[in-house]
Amino acid sequence: MGILVTIEGLDGAGKRTLVDALVADLRGRGERVATMAFPRYGESVHADLAAEALTGGHGDLAASANAMALMFALDRAGAADDLRKLLDSNDLVILDRYVASNAAYGAARVHEGAAGVFSEWVGTLEYDRFGLPVPDAVLLLDVPVDLAAERARRREQTDASRTLDAYERDAGLQKRTAEVYRELAEIQWRGQWWVVGPEDDPAGLAARLAQLLTRNG
């Protein structure tokens, strides 16, 4: 069975770029690597409902941090079987966002820290009740909030399908979320966390993941 690696960070942090670089390097080393991204917009009704709520749809759905977190959790629960199949047939599975995103954004929305009630509820719901696989490594891509926001704005300008949603437009929320992410990493919330910055070499990170794979093998 393969190891599960998740990439976490703010909108615009560069998660997809890091995923692509890690996949290319690890495949070059001969590893079997698969990827999946959450939320699964266009594939999951729960992810699409959440996206629509964040752009003004479905009444007051977006006003509830718990309701939105449940939509994102149900999206992942619906992908659980596919995720397990990927783990069975690959050496590594790398995810662009996972459960920690729910904990970070939700806790930030209700003005709690990483050790608060909200993050505990998310972990219990997704890992314990839904039975989602716990990651072997969580890579927090920690970049300055202003840099992430600027990247998100540039992405919106060049990609008509990537209109900023309510979370992405809320600078205060993004700042609080970054703080919660750092706290989650500090307490090693539901996994082994590595904090990486934009200056970290993807090849070095890939080498560390290859070593983790060797130890687990």
C-alpha positions in Angstrom: 0.0 0.0 0.0 1.3 3.4 -0.9 1.9 6.4 1.4 -0.5 9.4 1.4 1.0 12.9 1.1 -1.1 16.0 1.3 -0.2 19.6 0.3 -1.9 22.3 2.3 -1.8 26.1 2.2 -3.7 29.2 1.3 -5.5 29.9 -2.0 -2.7 31.1 -4.3 0.1 29.5 -2.2 1.3 27.4 -5.1 0.0 24.0 -4.1 -0.7 22.8 -7.7 2.8 23.9 -8.9 4.4 22.0 -6.0 2.3 18.9 -6.7 3.3 18.9 -10.3 7.0 19.3 -9.4 7.0 16.5 -6.9 5.2 14.2 -9.2 7.7 14.8 -12.0 10.7 14.3 -9.7 9.3 11.2 -8.0 8.3 9.6 -11.3 11.8 10.3 -12.6 13.0 8.2 -9.6 10.8 5.3 -10.8 8.1 5.8 -8.2 4.4 5.1 -9.0 2.6 8.4 -8.2 -1.0 9.4 -8.4 -2.7 12.7 -7.5 -6.1 13.9 -6.6 -7.3 17.4 -5.8 -10.0 18.6 -3.4 -12.6 20.0 -3.6 -13.6 17.9 -6.7 -15.4 20.7 -8.5 -17.3 19.3 -11.5 -17.2 15.7 -10.1 -18.9 15.9 -6.7 -22.4 17.3 -6.1 -21.3 18.3 -2.6 -18.2 20.2 -3.9 -20.4 22.0 -6.5 -23.0 22.9 -3.9 -20.2 24.4 -1.7 -18.8 26.4 -4.7 -22.2 27.7 -5.6 -22.8 28.8 -2.0 -19.5 30.7 -1.9 -20.6 32.7 -4.9 -24.0 33.6 -3.4 -26.2 30.5 -4.1 -28.3 28.4 -1.8 -29.5 31.0 0.6 -27.6 31.2 3.9 -25.6 27.9 3.4 -22.3 29.8 3.2 -23.1 31.6 6.5 -22.6 28.4 8.5 -19.0 27.3 8.9 -20.2 23.9 10.0 -22.5 23.4 7.0 -19.8 24.4 4.5 -17.3 22.1 6.2 -19.8 19.3 6.0 -20.2 19.8 2.3 -16.4 19.6 1.8 -16.2 16.6 4.1 -18.9 14.8 2.2 -17.0 15.5 -1.0 -14.0 13.7 0.4 -16.1 10.9 1.8 -17.5 10.3 -1.7 -13.9 9.9 -3.0 -12.8 7.5 -0.2 -13.0 4.3 -2.2 -11.2 5.9 -5.2 -8.5 7.2 -2.9 -8.0 3.7 -1.3 -7.7 2.2 -4.8 -5.0 4.7 -5.7 -3.1 3.9 -2.5 -3.3 0.2 -3.3 -1.9 0.6 -6.8 0.7 3.3 -6.3 3.8 4.0 -4.2 2.6 7.5 -3.3 -0.6 9.4 -3.6 -0.3 13.2 -3.4 -3.4 15.3 -2.6 -3.9 19.0 -3.4 -5.8 19.9 -0.2 -7.4 17.4 2.2 -8.9 17.3 5.7 -6.6 19.9 7.2 -8.1 22.5 4.9 -11.4 22.0 6.5 -9.9 22.4 10.0 -7.9 25.5 9.1 -10.6 27.5 7.2 -13.4 26.4 9.5 -11.5 27.3 12.7 -10.5 30.6 11.2 -14.1 31.4 10.3 -15.3 30.8 13.9 -12.2 32.6 15.3 -10.7 29.5 17.0 -7.2 28.1 17.1 -5.9 24.8 16.0 -6.7 23.1 19.3 -10.3 24.4 19.4 -13.7 22.7 19.1 -14.0 23.2 15.4 -10.8 21.4 14.3 -11.6 18.6 16.8 -15.0 18.2 15.2 -13.5 18.1 11.7 -11.0 15.4 12.6 -13.6 13.3 14.3 -16.0 13.6 11.4 -13.7 12.9 8.6 -11.1 10.6 10.0 -13.0 8.8 12.7 -16.6 8.7 11.5 -16.1 8.8 7.7 -12.9 6.6 8.0 -10.8 8.6 5.6 -7.1 7.6 5.4 -4.8 9.6 7.6 -1.9 11.1 5.7 1.6 9.9 6.2 3.0 13.4 5.6 1.3 16.8 5.4 3.3 19.5 3.6 2.2 23.0 4.6 3.2 25.4 1.9 3.7 28.5 4.1 3.9 31.7 2.0 3.2 35.3 2.9 -0.6 36.0 2.9 -0.1 39.0 0.5 1.8 36.9 -2.0 -0.8 34.2 -2.0 -3.6 36.8 -2.4 -1.8 38.4 -5.4 -1.3 35.1 -7.1 -5.0 34.3 -6.6 -5.9 37.6 -8.2 -3.6 37.1 -11.1 -5.1 33.6 -11.6 -8.6 35.1 -11.7 -7.5 37.6 -14.4 -6.0 34.9 -16.7 -8.5 32.1 -16.1 -12.2 32.9 -16.5 -13.1 29.7 -14.6 -11.3 30.7 -11.5 -13.4 33.6 -10.2 -12.5 34.4 -6.6 -15.0 33.1 -4.1 -16.1 34.5 -0.8 -13.2 32.8 1.1 -10.6 34.0 -1.3 -11.9 37.6 -1.3 -11.8 37.8 2.6 -8.3 39.0 3.4 -9.0 38.7 7.2 -10.1 35.1 6.8 -7.0 34.3 4.8 -4.7 35.8 7.4 -6.5 33.9 10.3 -6.4 30.7 8.2 -2.6 31.0 7.7 -2.2 31.4 11.5 -4.4 28.3 12.1 -2.4 26.3 9.6 0.9 27.1 11.4 -0.7 26.1 14.7 -1.9 22.8 13.1 1.7 22.1 12.0 3.1 23.0 15.4 0.8 20.5 17.2 1.2 17.9 14.4 -2.5 17.7 13.9 -3.6 14.2 12.6 -0.3 13.4 10.9 3.4 14.3 10.4 3.6 17.9 9.2 6.5 19.5 7.3 6.5 23.3 6.9 7.9 24.3 3.6 8.4 27.8 2.0 8.4 29.0 -1.6 12.2 28.9 -1.6 12.3 25.2 -0.7 13.6 23.0 -3.6 11.0 20.5 -4.8 13.7 18.0 -5.5 14.8 18.1 -1.9 11.2 17.5 -0.8 10.9 14.7 -3.3 14.0 13.1 -1.9 12.6 13.3 1.7 9.3 11.6 0.4 11.3 8.9 -1.2 13.1 8.3 2.1 9.8 8.1 3.8 8.6 5.6 1.3 11.7 3.5 1.9 11.1 3.5 5.7 7.5 2.6 5.3 8.4 -0.2 2.9 
